[in-house]
């Protein structure tokens, strides 16, 4: 019996040594620079948001976080790059949760599964969309704009990113609710659409404050209604749609971070925890609020639940507005 115990003890010691060696062989995370993919064009709302987080994230992780701008295909190009990246935490993606779920609802034959090929990391902020006009549009408020659009069916242009994105859904849903018809002009990025709006080639559009607020403050654009339940801290003079006479219209987007499916839970937890710390910083909260955004951290499970909720919500909007994917 004692000999058996000795053999078992020896085997246990060997196994423990093997496990310890394997654990030591695992490189500490992160072991190299982290690539932060942005599947939107530079200058939109996501790019400056990511650049707000990357310096702090580089500092806290002890490795450089490199921004990789990969626009195109309604975010499909950049998102597919993440899906095909090694699940080791060294590649992450900035996403607008709404756009991510809308793609799955509208675009057939995606090169990835919008749920199974990704692991939620965290949400970091959200914001409401704002109906923005060129100053030449002779409407001072929402009611006047609706009356103007009704008097000129199909003559007012708005810009949207690609086909089937949140900006198109918002515009079409709004148009359906108030009984107007505007002409959609597709763009590869919201920054390009905004340039044309500032130049007067477009008359209207829904934009997040972070992308247009500097143009509004300089008088080159005017905002007439905010899609949320409350006025934005950065735009206290702009009424909500409810205040402006259209209750029930909501168009909010949440910004979050995804990792490839199969990324180890300790890595996801570490990343999520770092984003939580950065969102909680007074400096971060102040800068987000100043750009019309709301600090909004949730962990992986809550982000996954939000994605499910948004899928149901926007499936209903797409059906009600009869939105089809166009070229």
Secondary structure, DSSP 8 states (H G I E B T S, - for coil): -HHHHHHHHHHHHHHHHHHHHHHHHS--S--S-EEEEE-S-TTSHHHHHHHHHHHHHHHHHTS-EEEEE---TTTHHHHHHHHTS-SSSSEEEEEEHHHHHHHHHH-TT-SS-TTTTEEEEEEEEEEEEEEEEETTS--SSHHHHHHHHHHTTTTSEEEEETTTSHHHHHHHHHHHHHT---EEEEESSHHHHHHHHHHTS--EEEEEHHHHHHHHHTTSEEEEEESSSS--GGGTTS-BTTTTT-TT---EEEEEEEEETT--HHHHHHHHHHHHHHHHSHHHHHHHHHTT-EEEEE-HHHHHHHHHHHHHHHHHHHHHHT-----
